[in-house]
Amino acid sequence: MTLIGRTRARGVETLTLDAPHNRNALSAALVGELADALTDCAKDTDVRAIVLTHTGNTFCAGADLRDPPPPDGLVALLRQIVELPKPVVARVTGHVRAGGLGLLAACDISAASPQATFAFTEVHIGVAPAVISLTLLPRTDPRALARYYLTGERFTAPEATRIGLLTTDGEDVDETLAPVLDGLRRAAPQALAETKALLTAKVLETFDRDAADLTALSARLFSSAQAREGMTAFLERRDPAWVV
């Protein structure tokens, strides 16, 4: 079963997360297939930019609790998007949760429609948004992250734009992205690569400094008793024991 759809139009390769059975959750298989597709795009001189989008009403539900990728696998995928010498544009028309927000923040440009909602739900299952902080902390308003990391509240596309998680939002996401993709098609490949490197230098410094510690933190929390209770409660559709 293919989990990543691929189409191309005028130099823009669209990679579509297509795992409706688990709301495009970050399983080991999906992470591996997406990484392979990105590697192909990086090598293909006919690809000027990549659009990352999704089927269904969910862009990405976060980590697949039944088949999670190893923490270093998710780190590698996020870094691959940041380091890719071609712009990666997120097109979102559905919900984004937990690890999916790290994927979104790794992209260079992102747009969403009003149907999109966002939430850092990790605290509700007994873990923390550790690994995804590598892309979120350098790019998103710290006071807003403090609120949404700690509470797990849902927020809207306009709010996601206000805090820097999204680049823009609009009623018709394709219409919103049309001038963005037109601009990328008009740009020289070398200029795009070098300009992206300027923009991502600080993000990559965060990876170099913090990736090992955050990966260890993620592994420790996911193996904890509270995480086991939180994930079991989630799968059983009940409140975990600590809810007051």
ROKE-227376 format. One record per residue (C-alpha): x, y, z. Coordinates in steps of 0.001 Angstrom, whole numbers, padded with zeros to 6 digits, always signed. Last residue first. Layout:
N
XYZ;...
***
This chain:
244
-009341+016323+037736;-007804+014283+034894;-004917+012154+036227;-006461+008763+035471;-006683+009298+031724;-010061+010275+030283;-011689+007700+028007;-011623+006856+024299;-009991+003426+024774;-007132+004367+022432;-006686+007687+024215;-006908+006082+027653;-004255+003542+026674;-002029+006326+025340;-002375+008347+028541;-001867+005369+030852;+001240+004249+028974;+002467+007845+028916;+001989+008130+032672;+003937+004911+033265;+006903+006182+031245;+008294+004673+028026;+007068+007547+025857;+008604+010040+028297;+012079+008518+028223;+012132+008146+024425;+011028+011757+023932;+013617+013068+026386;+016376+011083+024661;+015344+012521+021282;+015261+015988+022810;+018788+015621+024182;+020219+014275+020905;+018508+016908+018753;+019476+019913+020890;+022656+021577+019653;+022977+020379+016060;+019215+020503+015505;+019003+024023+016957;+021876+025141+014712;+019854+023712+011811;+017001+026077+012656;+019380+029025+012782;+020768+028255+009305;+017321+027737+007775;+016811+031134+006138;+020307+031486+004694;+020210+027910+003359;+016843+028654+001733;+018424+031586-000080;+021262+029383-001332;+018943+026686-002645;+016470+029123-004203;+019233+031091-005911;+020741+027908-007335;+017333+026807-008684;+016626+030210-010308;+013248+031648-009301;+010276+031997-011684;+008697+028713-010608;+009046+029765-006969;+007193+033017-007600;+004366+031226-009391;+004134+028782-006484;+003684+031637-004013;+001293+033513-006328;-000985+030426-006500;-000781+029553-002782;-003745+031650-001658;-005819+030505-004635;-005012+026934-003715;-005910+027571-000070;-009317+028988-000917;-010702+030685+002225;-007247+031920+003177;-004306+031347+005466;-000709+032565+005487;+002820+031701+006560;+001640+029270+009211;+003184+028523+012607;+004133+032183+012945;+001907+033097+015900;-000552+035137+013823;-000717+032514+011082;-001664+029772+013539;-004268+032153+015007;-005758+032682+011540;-005735+028885+011014;-007571+028156+014245;-006602+026906+017687;-007197+023757+019740;-005992+023753+023316;-003271+021296+024418;-002817+023351+027589;+000945+023469+028128;+002142+023431+024509;-000615+025857+023447;+000075+028483+026091;+003868+028308+026046;+003812+028160+022247;+001916+031457+022178;+004508+033081+024398;+007352+031685+022286;+006042+032935+018911;+007006+030302+016342;+010032+029779+014107;+013018+028746+016241;+010863+026824+018760;+008822+024897+016202;+011444+023104+014100;+013470+021443+016844;+010429+021577+019131;+009091+018650+017120;+011439+016343+019019;+010037+017260+022439;+006338+018034+022238;+005855+016460+025693;+004378+013187+026966;+001499+012105+029226;-001348+011622+026756;-002982+015033+027264;+000411+016754+027370;+001074+015619+023792;-002036+017243+022312;-000319+020202+020658;-003358+021401+018745;-004242+022817+015306;-007391+023278+013265;-007788+023485+009503;-011217+024027+007943;-010475+027746+007537;-007881+026926+004850;-004168+026577+005397;-000874+027853+004031;+002738+026978+004744;+006131+028162+003506;+009556+026739+004350;+008297+023450+005760;+009760+022174+009034;+006948+023891+010951;+004333+021693+009278;+006220+018507+010120;+006561+019665+013715;+002832+020391+013751;+002128+016869+012539;+003886+015585+015638;+001065+016913+017831;-002097+017511+015774;-003015+019029+012444;-006621+019095+011210;-007643+019709+007632;-007116+021857+004526;-003335+022229+004722;-000913+022940+001869;+002682+022882+003138;+005391+024275+000840;+008866+022752+000667;+011509+024915-001013;+014407+023098-002669;+017889+022374-001304;+016413+020008+001317;+018022+020860+004651;+014818+021779+006516;+012868+018888+004993;+015687+016430+005732;+015993+017762+009273;+012351+016973+009968;+012730+013493+008486;+015924+012750+010450;+014353+013884+013718;+011354+011645+013000;+013641+008668+012490;+015661+009552+015607;+012468+009272+017627;+011789+005781+016254;+008647+005829+014136;+005447+004950+015962;+003416+001884+014977;+000403+001663+017313;+000685+005216+018663;+001038+006642+015161;+002689+009976+015895;+000764+013107+015011;-002712+013313+013459;-001446+014672+010135;-003198+016745+007458;-006603+015555+008630;-009896+015950+006732;-009078+013461+003989;-006068+013395+001668;-002935+015376+002408;-000476+018080+001348;+003258+018705+000961;+004085+020871-002043;+007637+020516-003352;+009682+023012-005360;+011754+023301-008567;+011643+019631-009564;+013118+019023-013030;+016622+018670-011561;+015534+015536-009699;+017965+014671-006894;+016146+016556-004120;+012805+015240-005345;+013977+011625-005058;+015233+012220-001515;+011891+013797-000618;+010067+010697-001878;+012329+008422+000166;+011756+010470+003332;+007997+010350+002749;+008131+006561+002416;+010143+006146+005611;+007915+008467+007640;+004808+006736+006307;+006130+003263+007173;+007286+004169+010696;+003883+005679+011327;+003362+009428+011472;-000424+009612+011439;-002135+010342+008129;-005578+010058+009720;-005041+006415+010708;-006959+004550+007980;-006753+007635+005757;-003060+007061+004995;-002464+009289+001967;+000011+012048+002759;+000270+013762-000616;+003565+014799-002180;+003075+017416-004889;+006059+018020-007168;+006200+021529-008643;+008126+021808-011920;+005172+022769-014073;+002792+020208-012579;+003835+017005-010837;+002008+014254-008931;+002993+011912-006112;+000846+010126-003525;+002541+008969-000325;+001178+006014+001666;+001396+003373-001062;+000000+000000+000000;
***
